[in-house]
Amino acid sequence: MYAISLGDDGAELRPLEPWHAPEFLAHLDRGRDFITQHIPFGARATTVDSAREILQRYADKRAADTGCLHGLWLDGTLVGGVLYRTFDVSTGVCEIGCWLEPAGTGRGLVTRASRVLIDWAVEERGMHRVEWHAASANTASVRAAQRLGLTREGVLRESFPWRGVRQDYEIWAVLAPEWRASRARDAHSDH
């Protein structure tokens, strides 16, 4: 329905919807071991129907204004995505997240797409706080939060059991005034 260009390298941000289930499953199959290293996202999507269930759950969240998925396409191939895992208009707090298959890494896709999500949450929807949760061992996700200018607010020690290990989980966030100030600095330094 729409696509947002993320630069001149063929990268696009688009809604990821239930009808994308076959493409979503193929993407997960290509990157399953990599994607599920630190997070369970997509681990249960092993058939087109189970992939569609995940996409439908987020389509329902979109309809309820409580979250949604966006895919990252590179030269027409789905290579990952960004999401509002939670989106609470009443409190003005949302959590964004991401995932990528190996073919999508090292290109700044998550950073560029996450900026679009944060801008929209803050400027269009009036969110006051945007959170980013990452396993401490997920250094790529931690670095993305740093590149976005988020503040590490704390570590939930051994709070998330995954693959037989209790993971430390970091909470990163940016407040709307901080985001606006950083975007203004970025715009000023571009001139």
C-alpha distance (Angstrom), angle and dihedral (degrees) to the residues before:
residue distance angle dihedral
M1 . . .
Y2 3.79 . .
A3 3.77 138.7 .
I4 3.78 130.1 -163.1
S5 3.79 114.7 -147.4
L6 3.80 112.2 -130.8
G7 3.79 94.7 -164.1
D8 3.77 141.7 -53.1
D9 3.82 95.7 -58.4
G10 3.82 96.6 84.7
A11 3.82 93.9 -98.6
E12 3.80 117.2 144.8
L13 3.78 136.6 -179.4
R14 3.81 113.1 -144.3
P15 3.80 137.3 162.5
L16 3.81 111.2 -87.1
E17 3.80 105.9 -142.0
P18 3.83 138.4 175.7
W19 3.80 92.8 -94.8
H20 3.82 88.1 63.4
A21 3.84 90.4 65.9
P22 3.84 97.2 115.2
E23 3.82 91.6 47.6
F24 3.82 91.3 43.5
L25 3.82 91.3 51.2
A26 3.83 91.9 48.7
H27 3.81 89.1 50.7
L28 3.82 92.3 48.9
D29 3.80 91.2 47.2
R30 3.83 90.7 53.0
G31 3.79 92.8 50.2
R32 3.81 105.4 22.6
D33 3.82 98.6 120.8
F34 3.80 92.0 44.8
I35 3.82 96.0 43.2
T36 3.81 94.5 48.1
Q37 3.82 96.9 46.8
H38 3.80 91.7 102.2
I39 3.80 106.3 4.8
P40 3.80 134.7 44.1
F41 3.82 92.8 -135.3
G42 3.78 109.1 140.5
A43 3.81 94.9 -3.0
R44 3.81 91.8 123.9
A45 3.81 94.0 46.0
T46 3.79 99.8 98.1
T47 3.82 99.7 136.0
V48 3.79 133.9 39.7
D49 3.82 88.8 -106.1
S50 3.81 94.2 51.7
A51 3.81 90.2 45.2
R52 3.80 88.9 51.2
E53 3.83 89.8 51.1
I54 3.82 91.1 58.7
L55 3.79 91.4 47.1
Q56 3.81 91.2 46.5
R57 3.82 91.6 50.5
Y58 3.81 88.7 56.4
A59 3.82 92.2 42.7
D60 3.81 86.5 55.8
K61 3.81 89.5 49.5
R62 3.80 89.0 51.3
A63 3.80 90.5 51.6
A64 3.81 89.9 49.2
D65 3.85 91.5 45.4
T66 3.82 91.2 -121.7
G67 3.83 102.0 111.7
C68 3.81 144.9 -34.7
L69 3.79 146.1 -166.2
H70 3.77 130.2 -116.3
G71 3.78 123.0 -171.5
L72 3.78 127.1 -139.7
W73 3.78 113.1 -136.7
L74 3.77 122.1 -169.0
D75 3.81 114.8 -165.9
G76 3.81 89.3 -20.1
T77 3.83 96.7 -48.8
L78 3.81 122.7 111.5
V79 3.84 105.6 -123.5
G80 3.81 102.8 162.9
G81 3.73 144.2 -43.6
V82 3.75 152.1 -132.5
L83 3.75 126.9 -130.1
Y84 3.73 147.9 -176.3
R85 3.81 96.3 -122.9
T86 3.79 87.9 -175.1
F87 3.80 129.8 10.2
D88 3.81 117.6 -178.0
V89 3.79 112.9 179.2
S90 3.82 92.4 -178.7
T91 3.83 92.9 61.8
G92 3.81 96.8 28.1
V93 3.81 91.2 -125.6
C94 3.79 128.6 125.8
E95 3.78 136.4 166.3
I96 3.77 122.4 -140.8
G97 3.77 126.3 -164.5
C98 3.77 142.5 169.1
W99 3.77 147.3 -153.1
L100 3.81 134.2 -167.7
E101 3.76 139.7 -175.4
P102 3.84 114.3 -131.7
A103 3.84 92.9 -97.3
G104 3.82 89.3 63.5
T105 3.80 98.2 50.1
G106 3.79 128.0 103.8
R107 3.81 95.3 27.1
G108 3.80 101.7 93.5
L109 3.81 91.8 -113.8
V110 3.80 94.8 137.2
T111 3.80 93.1 47.6
R112 3.80 93.6 48.2
A113 3.81 93.9 45.0
S114 3.80 93.7 43.8
R115 3.80 89.9 54.6
V116 3.81 88.2 57.2
L117 3.82 90.9 50.3
I118 3.81 94.0 46.8
D119 3.82 92.7 45.8
W120 3.81 91.0 51.3
A121 3.82 93.8 45.2
V122 3.80 93.1 49.3
E123 3.80 102.5 35.2
E124 3.80 103.8 31.1
R125 3.80 102.4 29.0
G126 3.78 102.0 30.2
M127 3.80 96.9 -123.2
H128 3.79 111.4 171.8
R129 3.81 99.1 -165.8
V130 3.80 129.5 33.1
E131 3.80 115.8 -169.1
W132 3.80 132.7 -161.3
H133 3.82 119.3 -165.0
A134 3.81 119.6 -163.8
A135 3.76 137.4 168.5
S136 3.82 106.6 -112.2
A137 3.80 88.7 -126.3
N138 3.81 90.2 56.7
T139 3.78 94.1 86.9
A140 3.81 93.6 171.3
S141 3.81 90.9 58.6
V142 3.81 92.3 44.5
R143 3.82 90.1 51.0
A144 3.81 90.4 49.8
A145 3.81 90.1 54.5
Q146 3.80 89.0 50.0
R147 3.83 92.7 48.8
L148 3.80 89.1 51.3
G149 3.80 89.4 55.3
L150 3.78 95.6 -116.0
T151 3.81 120.7 155.2
R152 3.78 120.9 -120.3
E153 3.78 102.8 -128.0
G154 3.76 100.6 178.5
V155 3.77 151.3 -43.2
L156 3.78 124.1 -105.3
R157 3.78 99.1 -147.7
E158 3.82 116.5 -135.0
S159 3.80 90.1 -18.5
F160 3.79 102.0 138.5
P161 3.80 122.8 53.8
W162 3.81 111.1 -150.6
R163 3.79 128.2 162.0
G164 3.79 92.2 -8.5
V165 3.81 95.5 -53.1
R166 3.79 127.6 100.0
Q167 3.83 103.9 -127.4
D168 3.79 127.1 -148.4
Y169 3.78 108.1 -126.7
E170 3.81 124.1 -152.8
I171 3.79 124.4 -149.5
W172 3.79 115.6 -148.8
A173 3.80 124.3 177.1
V174 3.76 147.0 168.0
L175 3.78 126.7 -153.4
A176 3.79 120.8 -138.9
P177 3.84 95.6 -110.2
E178 3.83 90.3 49.8
W179 3.81 91.6 49.1
R180 3.79 92.7 48.8
A181 3.81 91.3 48.6
S182 3.82 92.5 49.9
R183 3.81 91.7 47.7
A184 3.81 90.4 49.6
R185 3.84 89.9 50.8
D186 3.82 89.7 49.1
A187 3.82 91.5 49.9
H188 3.81 91.4 47.3
S189 3.82 93.1 49.3
D190 3.83 90.3 51.4
H191 3.82 90.1 64.6
